[in-house]
């Protein structure tokens, strides 16, 4: 009952033509410049990409990453701009990403998220890549992080997946998890019934699991061993008394001050609370709402995902444990996926160079 991968073809004729032709000078200068359509034709949510993101968390835990605090500033209404960066010393690279969230865009027929990701050589400051990804890579690396969290924290025998949210973030998380594990059922909740039904139909094309929509988050919780929340909510959606033993929750929607998807009592009750980066989780993730308690490790011990990956801290200890992973999205994920994209492009370029006798 695993995933049936239905991905766009690997043919990148336009991309190859651009690399061989008009972009040849750019490539020779060491800079890769790609539009969103070119990136979508080159990079997909695969186990290989998940592994690249996992490597980012590993090097973060090993102390090889300098990550400045994200810059977040609001625009009109709920619109926002986020800037994240990371210098990864062992890789000799750093990245800067500017992402926007304009949540009224879907009513205009436009995506709510957009972004540009720039990769630099840390030894010279030279630009290595400019990726005009339109938010695509952000959703991919977010979904990959969710798959990594599930690998180390979710119950091994999890059969039911619950997805709260129907946007691109929820879609990426669901696809990554369906590649990582086999489920018997997938339950989707979304406030917009039409969007939720469309989401269910999309997921049904890539899995043999039974996929259905529910109008009740409580029902979703009861039917799931692994739950992903991926909304822009500012009031808790998940109540503590809906949480049952042997459950894992990945909370991915809260990535800015004020955002809130989980009843704080869930974090207090959990056997283990994990995050991508402690400083971010306590300022803009779910953990921000009990940050004072998290400062006292005798009350709640907040572990970083990289510490579990490197073996410093055990992941899921007992089958009946309740675990929560608070994902806010960290700069090292952007550096990891940017270098992954560059490697993919250069990999495709090598045969072209050989054909020309290079």
Secondary structure, DSSP 4 states (H G I P E B T S, - for coil): --B------S--HHHHHHHHTTTHHHHHTT-EEE-HHHHHHH----HHHHHHHHHHHHHHHTT-EE-PPPEEEE-STT-EEEEEEEEEGGGTEEEEEEEEE-TTGGGGTS-SEEEEEEEEETTT--EEEEE--TTHHHHHHHHHHHHHHHHHHS-TT--EEEEE--SHHHHHHHHHHHHH---SEEEEE-SSHHHHHHHHHHHHTTBSSEEEE-S-HHHHHHT-SEEEE----SS--B-GGG--SSEEEEE-S--STT---B-HHHHHH-SEEEES-HHHHHHHSGGGGGHHHHTSTTT--EEEHHHHHTTSS-S--STT-EEEEE----HHHHHHHHHHHHHHHHHHHHHHHHHTT-
